[in-house]
């Protein structure tokens, strides 16, 4: 299996279900993963932003990845979230996870809060790439991190580091994504990180999405991505416009607040999040409840 074939199509940024006491809900997580497998997603992404990874202890992170790997049973590639704003701490995390769990790759967010320069971003990822033989997917989400990784930096990394294989581009800037597409090496993959923009992005050559919405409707979202990747825009447009109002609700009060409310309504797990996030308001829950495909 080529590296490129692993991380295309629909990846799902898995939530971490919690019980009312805010402990990890093992039953809910297993149910969620099975729903993803049955819904036809292409790969799983635990321990990312949507998984509230920054609020998990090391032991809880181990618990989550163990449950995901056991339930998945090698049916889909697993792209493990492994990022942070201290390069050498992330390097140690990579080493630990690679040895203990052997994921198929790492999703690594740009360092947040300390706002490195483009040269700092380049050196950060170059260091991480040199520290593992596993594929690394870059994750650019300036709305959360406070720093935007520019196309020049992405292309430099893609050209110089053979195991930097893709980017989750979540800047919301289609022009920036198009610039990466125009200049990237052939094997380098550009993935959408913006559910509400996914069809327009697929139409210009993105090769998939790492999705929040797929937690709720894995089959429908996977169908949407396949329509887009196959340039079947007539069917894709119908499904996209049907899902769009719901996807907009998911982010109305922050992520994963909306998707957890939706999953609670769908009976997958509870709506519970950890502070500083708070549960969806009753107004939002009613709006989500009113959505139907």
Backbone as a ProteinNet text record, in pm:
[ID]
protein_1_A
[PRIMARY]
XXXXXXXXXXXXXXXXXXXXXXXXXXXXXXXXXXXXXXXXXXXXXXXXXXXXXXXXXXXXXXXXXXXXXXXXXXXXXXXXXXXXXXXXXXXXXXXXXXXXXXXXXXXXXXXXXXXXXXXXXXXXXXXXXXXXXXXXXXXXXXXXXXXXXXXXXXXXXXXXXXXXXXXXXXXXXXXXXXXXXXXXXXXXXXXXXXXXXXXXXXXXXXXXXXXXXXXXXXXXXXXXXXXXXXXXXXXXXXXXXXXXXXXXXXXXXXXXXXXXXXXXXXXXXXXXXXXXXXXXXXXXXXXXXXXXX
[TERTIARY]
84.7	0	87.7	62	141.8	98.2	190.8	158.8	40	35.7	-70.2	-206.5	-214.4	-344	-400	-316.1	-361.3	-440.5	-393.8	-453.5	-522.9	-613	-703.5	-845.8	-941.1	-1080.6	-1126	-1210	-1268.9	-1194.7	-1127.6	-1074.3	-1167.8	-1185.2	-1275.4	-1195.8	-1208.3	-1145.3	-1231.4	-1195.9	-1281.1	-1295.2	-1418.5	-1437.8	-1387.5	-1368	-1346.5	-1472.8	-1556.6	-1678.5	-1645.7	-1720.5	-1707	-1838.3	-1826.4	-1942.3	-1976.9	-2085	-2127.8	-2023	-1944.7	-1838.7	-1711.6	-1716.5	-1608.9	-1495.4	-1515.4	-1419.6	-1444.9	-1346.1	-1358.3	-1466.1	-1554.7	-1664.7	-1617.7	-1569.6	-1513.9	-1620.1	-1740.5	-1847	-1884.2	-1896	-1928.2	-1822.1	-1696.1	-1587	-1586.5	-1607.6	-1613.9	-1731.7	-1845.7	-1962.6	-1933.6	-1868.9	-1835	-1744.8	-1639.1	-1545.5	-1616.3	-1700.2	-1774.3	-1867	-1928.6	-2011.8	-1930	-1806.6	-1721.4	-1685.5	-1652.5	-1617.7	-1737.7	-1853.6	-1975.2	-2018.8	-1982.8	-2021	-1929.2	-1817.4	-1731.6	-1627.8	-1591.8	-1483.2	-1352.5	-1256.5	-1132.8	-1020.2	-1018	-917.1	-965.3	-904.3	-945	-838.6	-882.4	-789.4	-824.8	-769.3	-791.7	-691.4	-723.9	-634.8	-600.5	-696.4	-678.4	-753.3	-770.9	-843.3	-985.2	-1053.5	-1190.6	-1198.9	-1091.1	-1084.6	-1049.7	-1043.8	-1011.3	-881	-784.5	-659.2	-585.2	-598.8	-525.5	-579.1	-698.5	-753.9	-735.7	-675.9	-656.8	-522.7	-521.7	-395.4	-321.9	-195	-119	-184.5	-231.2	-296.4	-425.6	-501.1	-625.5	-597.2	-493	-455.3	-421.5	-348.2	-316.3	-443.8	-536.8	-663.9	-740.4	-747.3	-820.3	-758.5	-627.3	-565.8	-575.5	-565.4	-579.2	-718.1	-822.4	-959.3	-981.5	-931.8	-948.8	-880.3	-756.8	-683	-748.3	-792	-857.2	-986.6	-1066.8	-1196.2	-1178.3	-1084.7	-1056.9	-1002.4	-918.4	-861.2	-798.6	-724.8	-650	-739.2	-866.1	-956.4	-933.8	-893.5	-865.9	-732.6	-661.7	-541	-575.7	-484.1	-502.3	-394.7	-440.4	-353.7	-366.4	-265.1	-274.1	-235.8	-320.6	-285.3	-165.3	-65.8	56.5	122.9	79.8	133	142.1	200.6	214	303	328.9	408.9	547.4	590.7	727.2	782.2	868.4	915.6	969.8	1048.9	1115	1020.6	917	813.7	735.5	705.4	633.9	719.4	847.9	939.8	936.5	936.4	930.3	796.1	687.4	556.2	554.9	609.2	618.2	690	805	886	807.3	738.7	660.4	548.1	470	355.1	396.8	504.6	550	590.1	661.1	707.3	592.1	502.3	397.3	279.9	244.5	118.8	131.9	243.1	265.3	147.5	111.1	5.7	54.3	-36	1.8	63.2	50	108.9	68.8	123.4	94.9	34.7	-68	-120.3	-63.4	9.5	83.1	45.6	-23.1	-69.8	47.5	35.2	137.6	144.1	264	276	186.4	115.7	19.5	73.2	19.1	44.9	179.8	288.9	418.7	442.9	356.1	355	492.6	547.2	677.9	672.2	790	804	792.6	791.2	788.8	914.2	1027.5	1150.4	1138.5	1074.4	1053	961.5	855.9	766.9	842.7	922.9	1002.4	1093.4	1164.2	1258.6	1185.9	1069.6	988.4	954	895.6	852.2	969.9	1075.7	1195	1248.9	1249.6	1295.9	1205.6	1074.2	981.7	996.3	1012.1	1026.2	1152.8	1258.8	1384.5	1376.1	1274.8	1263.7	1177.8	1121.6	1036.6	1043.1	1016.4	1002.5	856.5	765.7	623.7	584.6	479	429.3	379	401.3	349.4	257.2	140.1	47	50.3	85.6	85.4	-58.7	-76.4	-210.7	-202.3	-258.4	-256.4	-395.2	-410.3	-540.9	-520.6	-490.8	-453.5	-560.1	-687.1	-792.1	-780	-713.8	-691.9	-551.6	-452.7	-313.3	-253.3	-310.5	-254	-140.7	-112.3	-6.8	-52.6	-26.2	-64.6	60.2	63.7	176.8	154.4	241.5	223.8	264.3	212.6	245	394.9	474.9	620.4	677.3	632	681.9	632.5	507.1	450.6	525.9	547.9	616.3	761.1	826.2	964.5	971.9	879.5	876.8	841.9	744.5	703.1	816.1	897.3	1007.8	1127.7	1150.5	1271.6	1253.4	1131.3	1106.5	1015.7	1071.1	995.1	879.2	888.8	779.6	678.6	692.3	584.3	500.9	384	313	185.3	139	10	-5.8	-107.7	-146.3	-297.2	-340	-479.3	-485.2	-543.3	-543.5	-675.4	-668.8	-789.3	-781.1	-721.2	-713.6	-844.2	-929.9	-1052	-1027.8	-904.3	-863.5	-842.4	-940.7	-931.5	-816.9	-790.4	-679.8	-546.1	-528.1	-404.4	-391.7	-501.1	-499	-467	-522.6	-496.9	-350.3	-287.3	-145.3	-60.7	-98.8	-27.4	-48.6	-171.7	-200.8	-118.6	-105.7	-36.3	111.9	172.6	317.9	366.7	280.7	321.5	382.2	465.4	507	384.7	393.4	277.4	220	307	260.1	204.5	225	181.9	31.5	-38.7	-184.9	-231.1	-329.6	-392.9	-533.1	-557.7	-684.5	-757.4	-887.9	-967.4	-977.1	-968.5	-994	-1114.3	-1192.9	-1310.3	-1431.3	-1510.2	-1624.8	-1717.3	-1742	-1839.6	-1787.5	-1658.9	-1601	-1560.3	-1594.3	-1532.6	-1560.9	-1682.6	-1710	-1637.6	-1639.2	-1559.9	-1411.1	-1358.8	-1217.2	-1188.9	-1275.6	-1258.2	-1266.2	-1346	-1364.2	-1237	-1142.2	-1018.6	-899	-923	-815	-773.2	-838.8	-813.1	-847.6	-779.2	-797.2	-862.7	-943.2	-1015.4	-1031.7	-1072.6	-1104.7	-1079.7	-1032.9	-1034.7	-1148.8	-1255.5	-1385.9	-1433.1	-1498.1	-1573.5	-1711.6	-1775.8	-1913.2	-1928	-1822.3	-1830.3	-1856.9	-1827.3	-1863.5	-2013.6	-2093.2	-2237.1	-2301.7	-2259.4	-2315	-2202	-2137.1	-2019.1	-2047.6	-2158.5	-2188.1	-2215.9	-2300.5	-2337.4	-2217.2	-2135.5	-2019.6	-1917.9	-1899.3	-1807.1	-1856.5	-1988	-2044.6	-2017.2	-2034.3	-2008.7	-1864.7	-1771.4	-1630	-1601.2	-1658.6	-1636	-1694.1	-1812.4	-1869.4	-1774.1	-1723.8	-1634.2	-1504.6	-1444.7	-1317.2	-1333.4	-1452.1	-1479.4	-1537.4	-1542.4	-1595.9	-1739.9	-1815	-1958.2	-2029.4	-2024.4	-2068.5	-2220.3	-2292.5	-2438.6	-2487.2	-2441.7	-2480.2	-2415.6	-2290.7	-2220.2	-2288.1	-2333.7	-2398.5	-2528.1	-2605.8	-2730.8	-2703	-2606.3	-2576.3	-2511.2	-2423.3	-2354.8	-2454.8	-2548.2	-2646.1	-2742.8	-2764.5	-2849.9	-2780.5	-2649.2	-2572.5	-2528.7	-2519.1	-2458.2	-2523.3	-2655.6	-2713.6	-2676	-2673.5	-2632.7	-2485.4	-2400.4	-2257.5	-2232.5	-2308.6	-2294.4	-2332	-2434.3	-2474.2	-2365.1	-2291.8	-2189.5	-2084	-2058.5	-1950.8	-2003.4	-2134.5	-2196.6	-2149.6	-2128.7	-2082.5	-1947.4	-1873.9	-1740.1	-1736.7	-1619.7	-1596.4	-1515.6	-1555.7	-1658.4	-1793.6	-1826.7	-1953.2	-2072	-2074.5	-2187.4	-2198.3	-2086.4	-2092.3	-2125.7	-2081.6	-2119.1	-2268.4	-2324.4	-2468.9	-2542.2	-2492.5	-2554.4	-2545.1	-2429.3	-2411.1	-2497.7	-2520.6	-2611.5	-2753.7	-2796	-2929.1	-2941.1	-2830.5	-2829.6	-2813.9	-2789.5	-2781.6	-2647.8	-2541.8	-2409.6	-2339.3	-2345.8	-2278	-2337.5	-2289.5	-2339.3	-2284.3	-2340.6	-2297.7	-2182.9	-2120	-2031.1	-1895.8	-1851.6	-1719.5	-1648	-1518.9	-1440.3	-1411.9	-1415.6	-1377.7	-1238.3	-1217.8	-1303.2	-1419.6	-1439.2	-1558.5	-1679.7	-1795.6	-1920.1	-2017.8	-2111.5	-2210.5	-2291.9	-2343.8	-2428.5	-2549.7	-2589.1	-2709.2	-2832.7	-2942	-3067.6	-3116	-3087.3	-3126.5	-3057.2	-2925.9	-2852.4	-2897.4	-2918.4	-2963.9	-3095.6	-3185.9	-3315	-3295.8	-3202.4	-3175.2	-3118.6	-3025.8	-2967.4	-3072.5	-3156.8	-3261.9	-3358.9	-3376.2	-3468.8	-3414.8	-3285.1	-3226.2	-3254	-3288.4	-3301	-3258.7	-3199.4	-3156.8	-3275.7
-119.4	0	123.6	213.1	334.2	430.4	519	617.7	702.6	740.4	828.1	761.8	632.6	566.3	555.9	566.7	552.6	674.2	792.5	913.6	997.6	933.6	1004.8	961.8	1035.7	1003.8	1066.2	995.6	1049.2	998.8	1089.8	1062.5	1126.3	1062.5	1118.6	1158.8	1284.9	1337.5	1294.8	1181.3	1119.7	1207.6	1220	1279.2	1180.6	1228.4	1141.2	1148.4	1043.9	1047.4	1046.3	1124.4	1126.1	1084.8	1027.5	1004	1133.5	1132.6	1254.8	1302.8	1208.5	1248	1291.6	1298.6	1345.7	1244	1121.8	1014.9	965.7	896.9	848.2	739.7	753.7	659.6	552.5	440.4	334.8	275.1	251.9	193.8	288.3	416.6	514.9	523.3	514.8	522.6	400	282.9	162.5	169.6	216.2	232	328.3	439.2	539.1	480.2	409.8	353	251.6	168.3	70.9	142	250.5	328.5	381.5	424	475	364.5	248	135.1	95	85.2	47.5	155.1	280.8	391.7	411.8	339.1	343	452.5	508.4	607.9	539.3	617.6	560.7	550.6	640.7	630.8	703.2	667.5	718.2	811.1	918.7	1016.9	1043.5	964.3	989.5	1090.5	1146.6	1234	1364	1415.3	1546.3	1652.9	1768.2	1878	1836.3	1770	1727.1	1624.8	1550.3	1454.4	1515.9	1649.6	1722	1670.4	1644.2	1581.9	1666	1798.1	1883	1871.1	1812.2	1794.8	1652.6	1565.1	1426.1	1408.8	1330.7	1294	1194.5	1171.4	1073.5	935.7	899.2	769	762	871.7	873.3	868.8	936.1	928.3	784.8	716.6	575.7	492.1	521.9	450	467.4	589.8	619.2	546.1	556.9	494.9	343.5	288.7	142.7	97.4	168.8	132.1	145	253.4	274	162.3	130.3	26.4	-110.2	-142.2	-271.5	-283.5	-178.8	-183.2	-181.9	-105.9	-97.8	-229.6	-296.5	-427.2	-425.1	-317.8	-302.5	-292.5	-262.5	-250	-120.7	-14.3	113.1	167.1	245.6	312.6	408	421.1	510.8	619.1	743.2	860.5	925.4	912.7	955.3	1102	1177	1313.1	1316	1393.7	1401.7	1535.4	1638.4	1771.1	1852.1	1971.1	2057.3	2175	2256.7	2377.3	2369.2	2248.6	2223.5	2111.3	2146.3	2051.7	1924.1	1936.3	1817.2	1731.3	1792.5	1711.3	1631.8	1695.9	1625.2	1511.6	1536.3	1432.9	1311.5	1334.5	1224.2	1152.5	1228.2	1165.8	1074.8	1123.2	1042.1	911.2	921.7	803.2	702.7	753.8	666.1	597.1	675	619.3	524.9	559.4	471.1	334.6	336.6	211.6	132.6	201.6	131.7	88.4	170	145.4	126.1	166	148.3	198.3	325.8	380.7	388.1	420.8	431.1	566.1	661.9	792.5	887.1	1009.6	1112.4	1236	1291.6	1423	1522.7	1621.8	1712.1	1857.6	1917.1	2054.7	2151.6	2266.2	2369.9	2414.7	2446.1	2493.3	2615.3	2609.9	2714.4	2803.4	2919.3	3017.7	3088.1	3013.8	3081.3	3143.1	3120.8	3189.4	3193.9	3077.7	3076.8	3139.7	3181.5	3230.3	3112.2	3142.2	3034.6	2947.4	3008.3	2930	2840	2892.8	2811.4	2692.9	2715.3	2605.7	2500.9	2548.9	2456.4	2370.7	2431.8	2355.9	2261.6	2304.5	2219.1	2088.9	2101.8	1981.9	1901.2	1969.1	1897	1808.8	1861.5	1784.7	1663.6	1684.5	1573.7	1467.8	1511.9	1416.6	1333.3	1396.1	1323.3	1224.2	1240.1	1156	1032.7	1012.3	895.2	851.8	724.5	674.3	673.1	702	700.9	826.6	817.1	934.8	1041.3	1165.5	1279.5	1360.5	1394.1	1484.5	1617.6	1723.1	1856.7	1900.1	1986.6	2035.6	2186	2259.5	2405.1	2456.8	2515.2	2564.3	2696.9	2804	2931.5	2990.7	2958.1	3009.6	2961.1	2848.1	2794.3	2821.5	2820	2823.4	2963.1	3055.2	3189.8	3204.9	3099.2	3108.1	3035.5	3096.1	3038.3	2986.5	2858.1	2801.2	2827.9	2907.3	2954	2847.6	2858.7	2759.1	2737.5	2842.6	2825.3	2725.9	2735.4	2646.8	2504.4	2490.6	2358.1	2289.5	2361.7	2303.3	2268.4	2353	2325.6	2194.6	2175.9	2053.3	1932.3	1948.7	1837.5	1792.8	1886.2	1853.5	1793.7	1836.3	1795.5	1674.6	1646.1	1539.3	1433.9	1320.2	1218.4	1163.1	1170.9	1116.9	1223.1	1346.2	1444.6	1432	1367.1	1315.2	1392.3	1478	1543.4	1661.7	1740.3	1849	1850.6	1866.9	1900.9	2052.8	2109.9	2254.8	2310.5	2376.9	2427.3	2577.9	2646.1	2791.8	2857.1	2782.3	2839.5	2922.9	2921.1	3003.4	2912	2907	2816.7	2857	2985.8	3032.1	2979.1	2978	2924.5	2775.2	2702.7	2560.7	2536.8	2619.7	2606.2	2630.3	2724	2750.1	2628.2	2559.4	2436.6	2330.4	2314.8	2217.8	2245.5	2370.3	2408	2372.5	2378.3	2366.8	2238.5	2158.5	2044	1932.3	1845.9	1723	1636.6	1555.5	1477.5	1389.6	1329.4	1233.4	1300.2	1429	1500.1	1525.4	1499.1	1504.6	1628.2	1697	1808.5	1764.9	1770.8	1730.5	1851.8	1853	1960.4	1943.3	2055.1	2056	2142	2175.3	2262.3	2193	2126.2	2049.4	2131.9	2255.7	2335.8	2383.3	2362.6	2399.5	2277.1	2158.4	2038.3	2018.7	2039.3	2013.5	2111.8	2243.4	2333.3	2297.1	2253.3	2217.2	2090.4	1992.2	1869.5	1900.1	1997.9	2029.8	2081.2	2135.6	2187.4	2094	1977.9	1881.1	1833.8	1880.8	1819.5	1670.8	1589.3	1444.1	1381.2	1458.1	1405.3	1510.1	1463.6	1552.7	1479.7	1552.4	1501	1574.4	1500.7	1560	1545.7	1650.2	1645.1	1585.9	1631.4	1591.3	1441	1375.1	1230.6	1151.3	1208.5	1142	1113.7	1204.5	1193.8	1116	1145.7	1080.3	1028.1	919.3	871.6	827.7	759	712.6	829.6	920.3	1032.9	1122	1148.3	1234.1	1163.4	1033.8	958.7	958.1	943.4	950.4	1087.1	1193.1	1328.5	1342.8	1294.6	1305.5	1225.3	1107.2	1026.6	1094.2	1151.7	1225.9	1337.9	1411.3	1522.3	1477.2	1370.9	1321.5	1266	1211.4	1157.7	1262.3	1387.6	1499.8	1476.5	1402	1385.3	1497.9	1616.1	1735	1745.3	1682.5	1689.2	1618.7	1494.6	1422.2	1483.5	1526.5	1587.7	1713.4	1796.1	1922.2	1897.5	1797.9	1766.7	1728.6	1640.8	1593.1	1702.3	1780	1890	1992.6	2031.9	2132.6	2078.8	1946.6	1885	1883.6	1853.9	1845.1	1981.3	2081.2	2208.4	2276	2285.4	2352.7	2283.5	2151.8	2076.7	2099.2	2097.3	2119.7	2258.5	2356.7	2491.7	2495.2	2419.7	2413.6	2351.5	2256.1	2186.5	2282.3	2390.1	2481.7	2611.8	2619.2	2743.1	2779.4	2680.8	2706	2639.5	2612.9	2556.7	2406.5	2357.9	2216.2	2155	2037.9	1944.3	1958.9	2077.6	2098.1	2055.6	2103.5	2074.8	1929.2	1868.5	1728.6	1637.2	1670.8	1588	1600	1718.4	1732.7	1648.4	1650.3	1572.9	1423.1	1377.4	1235.3	1192	1281.5	1251.4	1231.8	1318.7	1307.5	1178.6	1138.5	1016	890	907.2	793.6	722.8	790	728.2	742.6	860.8	888.9	1015.5	1053.6	1173.4	1300.4	1417.2	1544.7	1609.5	1535.9	1595.7	1634.9	1755.2	1805.8	1846.7	1871.6	1913.8	2063.6	2125.9	2266.5	2287.5	2402.5	2521.2	2518.2	2407.9	2397.5	2368.1	2408.7	2379.1	2317.4	2242.9	2171.4	2268	2215.4	2295.6	2350.4	2470	2529.2	2452.7	2470.2	2405.1	2456.2	2582.8	2639.5	2564.8	2543.2	2472.8	2327.6	2263	2123.9	2110.4	2205.8	2202.2	2222.9	2311.6	2332.8	2206.4	2141.9	2018.1	1908.3	1899.7	1799.5	1814.4	1936.9	1961.8	1925.3	1887.9	1851.5	1706.6	1678.5	1539.7	1530.1	1416.3	1396.4	1350.1
0	0	0	-92.2	-97.4	10.6	47.8	149.9	107.8	-19.8	-66.2	-53.8	-79.8	-76.1	65.3	166.5	304.1	349.7	319.6	375.4	268.3	196.4	106.1	138.1	85.4	112.6	243.5	316.2	438.8	561.6	628.3	760.9	861.9	975.1	1076.2	1199.2	1236.3	1357.5	1475.8	1535.5	1636.3	1760.6	1808.7	1940.3	2046.5	2167.6	2284.4	2369	2366.5	2448	2597.2	2673.8	2819.3	2883.9	3003.8	3087.5	3161.8	3235.4	3304.6	3404.6	3462.7	3556.1	3484.9	3352.2	3263.7	3247.6	3292.6	3262.3	3119.8	3062	2924.7	2918.1	2822	2801.4	2702.9	2756.5	2671.7	2579.8	2632.6	2550.7	2436.9	2469.2	2366.7	2259.1	2299.1	2201.5	2110.1	2168.2	2084.5	1987	2035.7	1948.7	1835.4	1867.3	1766.8	1658.9	1699.6	1602.2	1513	1571	1490.7	1391.4	1433.8	1341.8	1224.4	1252.8	1145.3	1046.6	1098.6	1010.9	925.5	989	915.8	817.6	847.4	759.7	641.7	637.5	519.9	516.5	633.8	632.3	593.4	547	493.8	595.4	694.6	800	924.7	1038.4	1169	1225.1	1291	1346.9	1493.1	1584.7	1727.8	1783.2	1898.7	1975.9	1903.9	1827.8	1767.1	1845.1	1784.7	1848.1	1883.9	1790.8	1813.2	1925	1948	2057	2190.9	2197.8	2321.7	2383.1	2297.9	2342.6	2446	2439.4	2534.5	2676.2	2692.7	2827	2878.6	2799.6	2840.2	2910	3015.3	3078.4	2988.7	3019.6	2941.5	2949.1	3068.2	3085	3004	2999.6	2922.5	2772.6	2729	2587.1	2549.5	2636.2	2612.4	2608.4	2698.7	2703.1	2572.1	2523.4	2400.5	2281.4	2265	2147.1	2153.7	2274.2	2288.6	2245.3	2289.7	2253.9	2103	2045.8	1901.6	1823.3	1859.7	1787.7	1804.8	1925.5	1949.4	1869.5	1870.8	1802.6	1651.6	1605.2	1462.2	1407.7	1487.9	1450.5	1311	1282.3	1156.5	1032.5	1050.5	935.7	857.6	927.6	861.6	912.2	831.1	880.6	994.5	1087.9	1202.2	1197.4	1185.1	1183.9	1320.8	1404.1	1543.2	1559.5	1628.8	1662.5	1755.8	1719.4	1800.8	1770.2	1840.6	1814.4	1941.5	1931.1	2046.9	2015.4	2117	2094.3	2157.3	2193	2238.4	2151.2	2058.2	1957.3	2019.2	2124.3	2177.5	2260.8	2318.6	2383.2	2278.8	2166.3	2059.8	2005.4	1992.4	1944.8	2036.6	2167.2	2263.4	2256.1	2234.6	2218	2096.2	1986.2	1864.7	1891.5	1957.4	1985.7	2069.5	2171.1	2258.9	2181.7	2108.3	2038.3	1926	1856.8	1749.5	1804.8	1917	1977.6	2038.7	2108.6	2183.3	2096.4	1995.2	1924.3	1773.9	1716.4	1572.6	1488.5	1502.7	1417.3	1272.4	1183.1	1042	1008.4	1098.5	1077	1187.7	1182	1281.3	1213.9	1276.3	1238.9	1337.5	1288.2	1376.7	1350.2	1447.6	1434.8	1446.2	1381.1	1395.1	1540.8	1591.1	1730.2	1754.5	1865.1	1898.6	2010.9	2022	2127.2	2112.2	2090.6	2079.7	1941.8	1844.4	1714.8	1647.8	1609.3	1543	1404.4	1358.1	1220.9	1124.6	994.1	894.4	904.9	936.1	954.4	1077.2	1183.5	1302.1	1273.4	1194.9	1156	1074.7	980.8	898.3	985.9	1078.4	1161.6	1257.3	1306.6	1393.7	1321.1	1203.3	1130.7	1075.5	1038.4	992.2	1105.3	1226.9	1342.9	1366.6	1359.1	1380	1271.1	1146.2	1035.6	1048.8	1098.7	1117.9	1233.7	1319.2	1438.2	1421.2	1301.5	1279.7	1134.8	1112.5	975.8	932.4	1025.1	992.2	913.3	833.9	763.5	860.5	825.4	901.4	811.1	865.2	798	872.3	803.6	861	886.7	986.7	1017.9	1039.2	944.6	948.9	983.1	1102	1146.5	1220.7	1145.4	1207.5	1298.3	1275	1361.2	1504.7	1524.6	1658.7	1710.9	1623.6	1669.9	1672.4	1594.5	1588	1489.7	1410.6	1310.2	1184.5	1070	941.9	870.7	841.5	767.4	618.4	560.4	423.6	321.8	198.7	96.8	75.2	82.1	63.2	164.6	288.7	394.4	372.2	334.5	308.3	195.1	86.8	-28.7	6.1	80.9	122.9	201.4	294.5	374.3	288.3	199.2	113.2	21.9	-22.7	-112.7	-40.1	83.1	153.8	245.3	288	386.6	323.7	291.2	219.3	300.7	434.2	515.6	558.6	511	524.1	397.6	412.7	296.1	261.3	352.6	329.4	422.3	396.3	486.5	503.6	627.2	656.6	656.4	552.6	533.4	585.5	699.1	764.4	786	690.1	699.5	656.8	587.4	532.6	408.8	359.5	245	124.5	36.2	-78.7	-170.6	-180.6	-264.8	-213.5	-81.7	-23.7	-53.5	-39	-72	-217.9	-305.6	-449.2	-481.7	-410.9	-432.8	-395.4	-286.7	-249.7	-356.8	-403.8	-509.6	-634.9	-669.8	-792.5	-788.1	-669.5	-659.2	-592.6	-537.9	-457.2	-541.4	-478.3	-545.3	-575.9	-679.1	-724	-613.6	-532.2	-431.8	-305.8	-289.2	-168.9	-175.3	-66.1	-61.4	15.4	-38.5	31.3	73.1	204.3	263.1	318.8	306.7	364.1	515.1	586.3	729.2	762.5	659.9	676.7	616.8	700.9	651.1	562.9	600.7	527.4	391.6	365	235.2	153.1	200.1	144.4	-4.6	-49.3	-190.7	-282.4	-255.8	-339.1	-340.7	-226.2	-221.1	-300.4	-290.1	-369.3	-518.7	-554.4	-696.7	-761.2	-680.4	-738.8	-717.1	-654.8	-647.2	-510.3	-403.7	-273	-283.5	-206	-219.1	-96.6	-27.2	87.6	193.8	311.3	422.4	553.2	654.5	791.2	860.1	885.5	910.3	1054.6	1103	1228.5	1203.1	1096.4	1067.1	1047.3	999.5	974.9	1101.7	1219.8	1345.3	1351.9	1296.2	1306.9	1193.7	1071.3	953	866	909.4	837	693.8	670.8	535.8	443.1	487.7	402.9	372.9	475.8	452.3	362.1	382.7	296.5	152.2	133.4	-1.9	-64.6	15.9	-33.6	-80.8	-0.2	-38	-164.4	-175.9	-296.2	-419.8	-406.1	-519.1	-561.7	-464.4	-495.7	-558.1	-503	-556.9	-697.8	-726.6	-860.2	-955	-906	-984	-1029.2	-946.8	-969.4	-894.9	-953.4	-883	-871.4	-960.6	-951.4	-825.7	-804.1	-683.6	-559.8	-574.6	-462.7	-414	-506.5	-470.1	-393	-436.3	-365.9	-220.8	-200.6	-66.3	17.6	-44	25.9	77.7	-6.6	33.2	138.1	136.6	238.2	373.6	374.6	499.1	552.8	466	503.6	624	633.7	751.4	881.8	881.3	1000.9	1032	930.4	953.5	1010.1	966	1019.7	1167.8	1206.5	1347.3	1433.6	1379.7	1457.8	1513	1442.6	1481.6	1542.2	1562.4	1610.4	1749.9	1836.9	1973.7	2000.2	1894.3	1908.2	1888.8	1861.7	1835.3	1948.7	2003.4	1957.9	2026.8	2073.9	2145.5	2059.1	1933.6	1845.5	1806.3	1770	1726.1	1843.4	1964.3	2079.1	2110	2092.5	2109	2005.7	1883.2	1776.1	1802.7	1848.4	1878.3	1995.5	2088.8	2199.2	2148.4	2058.5	1998.9	1917.3	1852.3	1772.3	1857.1	1988.4	2078.8	2083.5	2036.8	2034.8	2169.1	2226.8	2353.5	2413.5	2531.5	2595.6	2533.1	2568.5	2511.9	2588.1	2680	2778.6	2719.5	2756.5	2720.8	2848.6	2837.8	2953.8	2947.9	3065.3	3074.7	3017	2950.6	2949.4	2849.8	2777.1	2693.9	2782.4	2735.3	2806.5	2707.1	2762	2682	2595.8	2486.8	2398	2473.2	2436.6	2495.6	2448.7	2522.5	2484.2	2348.6	2320.3	2190.8	2077.5	2089.8	1985.8	1975.8	2089.7	2086.9	2011.8	2032	1961.5	1811	1775.7	1633.2	1569	1638.5	1586.2	1578.9	1682.2	1687.1	1569.8	1525	1415.2	1278	1272.8	1142.8	1111.1	986	943.2	797.3	762.2	624.4	538.7
[MASK]
+++++++++++++++++++++++++++++++++++++++++++++++++++++++++++++++++++++++++++++++++++++++++++++++++++++++++++++++++++++++++++++++++++++++++++++++++++++++++++++++++++++++++++++++++++++++++++++++++++++++++++++++++++++++++++++++++++++++++++++++++++++++++++++++++++++++++++++++++++++++++++++++++++++

